[in-house]
């Protein structure tokens, strides 16, 4: 059984390729404090259906390219609007 992860699409600019951000909580082995870890995965999207901001499920697959070893399984939730970062808003207004 292949590993599956869920995360948010942070980029869909490349053809048939997504960048998915997966956030998880881990506990430090010595200090026993929890901290957040964010990892980026490059996934294959054959039909270019997922867009930026969508909540998706990806699964491990054979290597498709140098960086792509994940593929899009399904879109769990479509984004309801556009994600605009604070820095991008300030650039547009200036």
N, C-alpha and C positions, 0 to 999 in steps of 0.2 A: 504494500500500500504506500502510495506516494505521500510525502508530507504536504500539508496544506496550510496556508497562512491567509489572514484577512488584513486588509489595510486600505488606505486611501490613495487614489491615483493622484500623483503630484505633477506628472507631465505626460502628455500624449502627443508631443510634437513630431516624433519620429514615426515613419511609416511602419505599421504592424508592431509597434513597440510601446510599452508603457513603463513608467517608473512608478513603483508602488512603495509607499512609506508605511512600514509596519512598526507600531509602537508596542512595547512590552514592559512589564514591571519585573525587576529582579531584586534579589536580596544579596547584600554583600556578605561573603563567607565569614569574615571576621567580625565586622561591626554590627551585623544583623539589621542594617538599615535598608529600606527599600528605595530603589531609584529607577528612573525611567530610561529606557534605551530605545533609540529610534534607529532603524536600519532601512536602507533603500535596496529594493530588488528590481531588476529589469525583467519584464515579463513579455511574452509573445502574445499578441492579439491579432489573430488571423484576419478578422473582418473589420477591424478598427471600430468596434462598437462602444468601448468604454471611453469616457471623457474625463477631463480634469475635475476632481472633486468627488467622483463616484466611489462608493464603498464596494470593494471587490474581493473575491476569493481567488487565490492563485495556488497552483500545485506544481511540485517539482517534476521536471521532465528531463529528457536527454538534452545535451548541449545543442542549442540551436545556432548560437554564434559565440563569439569570444566571451561576451558578458551575459548572454541570455540562457538561463537554465531553468526558467519558470515559464508557465503558460497560464493564461486566463481561463479559469473554470466558469465562473458566473459573476454577474453583477448583482450584488445583494441589495444595494440601494442606489438609485440614481441621484445625482446632485440636484438640489433644488434651486440653485443660483450660482453665480460666479464667485469664486474666492478671490478677493482682492487684498493683498498685503498692504500694511500701512505705508511702507516705503514706496510702493507703486502708486498709491493715491497721491502722495506728496509730489512725485515726479510729474503726474498728469496735471495737477493744479498749478505747478510752477511754469 
